[in-house]
Amino acid sequence: QVQFTESGGGLVQPGGSLRLSCAASGLLFRIYAMAWYRQAPGKQRELVASITSGKTTDYGDFVKGRFTISRDNDKNMVYLQMNSLQPEDTAVYYCNIDHASPTTYWGQGTQVTVSS
């Protein structure tokens, strides 16, 4: 069965950086466009960044050049390098396939908290 295991979150001060990792299993990883999503308290889950099987990337407008998504098809891994973090980036971050349905399987996510 499909499984996504996110890691790398934590508490960071404004302006700091984190690198999130996602281990994927149970799917033919290399053919899927993958994405990072986030959900802040009281808000809907939103798309942060996506990367195609050919490594073409796209980002939410709020990223503004601060984040970089990447993937390793040999290791079935997706990464999100986040720089210049701000309090509004505080959320639980999830990885999944691109255009994942809200009702599909989601991993537990990793908590990112940006606070001084």
Number of C-alpha atoms within 10 A of each C-alpha: 6 12 15 23 18 25 19 16 18 14 15 18 14 17 14 14 18 18 16 23 24 24 16 22 15 10 13 11 19 17 11 15 19 26 27 26 21 22 19 16 9 6 9 10 16 14 21 23 23 26 22 18 14 12 15 11 16 16 19 14 10 11 17 8 12 13 20 19 24 20 22 13 15 8 12 17 20 25 21 23 14 19 17 15 22 17 15 12 20 20 21 19 27 27 31 26 20 17 11 15 10 9 6 7 13 17 16 14 22 21 21 23 20 20 16 10
